[in-house]
Amino acid sequence: MVAKKSSQVVHYEGHVRAWHGSDVVESSALDVNRSERQVSSGFEVLTSHLQQASPASGPAPAASTRQVAKPVTIRADRLEYLDEGRKASYRGKVRMQTESTILEADRLDVYFSQDSPEEEAEIERAFADGHVKVDQPARHATGEHAEYFAGPGKIVLTGGPPTVDDAEKGSTTGQRLTFFIHDDRLLVDGGDRSPSISKHHVAQ
């Protein structure tokens, strides 16, 4: 560990593990800028966070039942986190996993929500760009841009054009595809000039 008083930058090397509440960062090297309230690493990083709870599938829970926030892990070549704006930027071979859903991309920007200093920060939304892939046990999707919203548990794919391959329902392509990670719902927007296309499996 090397600390510079003038710049308030602390540099860590060798199996670094840092945490704040439920947020954890692991890397072989890490820089913490106290004056800028910034954390960065140019090496492979692994982070763990909580995300806003998604509505459970099935019957609606009782009003008194509090939904539990789900964990999210993210791997990438590089990380830069700024406390101002509550934003974490991941670059290079990004892989985000939540429950049974894996999202891969070249770049990922994650935004956190925090209602008050006493409450845990949680992932609210994320934006992925470049060679986006989404894998689930029965679905595989590709596109150039993805928007992930933790609250409703949905992913919006655009660019490419985006395509979703379902093991049971076949392939669907459109200008904009919205699917939900806790069930098999899929919303398709073909746009005015780009009609949607669906290819379904036919039983022999």
N, C-alpha and C positions, 0 to 999 in steps of 0.2 A: 504494500500500500504506500502510495506517495501522495502527500497533501501539499497544495500550494496555497499559502495564506492569502497572497495578493489577489489571486483569481477565484479563490474559494472552490477550486476544483480538486476532487479526490479521485485518484486513479487506483483501481484494484486489479490485480492479476492473479491467476491460478485458482481454478475451481471456485469462482465467485458465486455467492448466493446472497441476494438482497431481498428484503421483503418489507412491506408496509401494509398492515392489516392482512387481508386475504390475498393481496397481490404479491407475487413472487417472481423474481428474475434470476435466471441462471446463465452464466457465460464464463468463458475463460478470461475475459477482461471487461471492465466496466468503468465508465467515467461518470461521476456525480458532480454536477455543478450546482452548488448550494445557492449562489446568488441568482442564477437564472432559473432555478428549480427545474433542472433538466437532467435526465438520465440517458446515456447513450452507450452503444457498443458497436464496434465494427467487426465483431467476430460472431460466430454462430450463437444464437440466443434461444432460450426457452423461457416462456412466461406463462404464468397461470393466474387466472382472474375468475371473478364471478360475473354472471350476466343477469340482466333483468329476467324475472320469471316469466315463462310463457304459459298461456292457458293450457291446462291439462286436457287431453282428449277424453272423450267419454262423457258421462253425466257431469253436470256442473257441480263443483265442490260447494260445501256449505259456506255461508258468508263468513263464519268464524274461522274457516280454515285458511291459513296463510300459505301461499305458494312459496316453495323454497327455491332460491336462486341456484342455477346450475353452473358447474365449473366449465371454463373454457381454457384450452391450452393452445399456445401459438409458438411455432418455430419459424425462424428466419435467419438470413445471413447477417442482417444489420437491424438495429433498433434505435429509435430516437423518441423519447417521451418528454413532452412539455406539460408542466402542471397548469400553465396558462392555456385555457381552451380544453383541458382534459383530453389531450390527444396523444396517441401512440402511433408512430409510423414505422412499419416493417417493410424491409426491402430485400429481395432476393430469396427465391425458393421458399416462399411463405406457405405455411401449412397450419390452418386453424381447425381445431376439432372441438365440437360440442356434442355430447351424447353420441349418437350414431351417424352424425353428419360431419364430413371432412371437406373443407374448402381450401383449394390451392390456387396461388396466383403469383405474379411477379411482384406486386405491390399491394399493401393493405394499410389503410388508415382506420384506426379504431377510436371511437369517442366514448367517453365514460360519463355517467350521470352521478351526481351526488347532491342530494337535497339539502344536507347540512353537514358540518364538519364531524358530527358525532356518528353519522351513518357510513357504512361501507360503500366505497365506489364500486359501481357495476357497469359492465359493458352495455351500452344502449344501442349502438349501431356501428356498422363497419362498411367500408367501401373498398372493393377489390378491383384491380385493373391488371390486364395483361395475362393471356393464356389461362383464363379462369376455368377451374374444374370443380365440380361439386359431386361428391360420391356419397351415396346412401346404400344400405343393403340391397334395395330393389330398384334404385334409380341412379342414373349417371347423367350429369348435365355439363355443357360447355358454353362458353361465351367469352366476350372480351371485357365485360364490366359486370360487376355484381354489387348489389346493395343488400346488406343483411340487417334485419331489424329484430333485436332480441325479444322485445315485448310480445309481438304477435307470432314470433318464430317463423318468419318468412324470408325468402331470398328472391330478389328481383334480378333477372338476367337480361342483358341487352348486348348488342354487338356480336358480329360473327357471321351470320345471325345465330342467336342462342338456340340450343337444341337440348331437349330432355328425352332420354331413352329410359323407358319403363319396362321392366321385365315382363309385366302382364299386359300393359296397355299399349305398348309399342312406342314409336318415336313421334315427337311433336316439335315443330319449328315455327317460330313467329318473330315479330319485331321485338316483342317484350313478353317474357315468360315469368310468371310469379308462382312459386310453389312453396308449400308449407312443410316444415321439417317434421311435424308430429303426426301428419296424416297424408293421404294421397291426393289432396286437392291440388289442382293446377289451373291457373288462369292464363289464357292466351290472348295477346293483342297483336293482330296481324298488321295493323296500320292501314292507311288508305292505299298505299302503293306496294305493300308487302303482305300479301295474304298468308294466313297461317296454313301449315301443312301437317297433317297427321297420318302416320302409317301404323296400322293396327295389325296385330298377329291374328291369323285366321286358323282355327282349329282344323286339322286334317282329318 
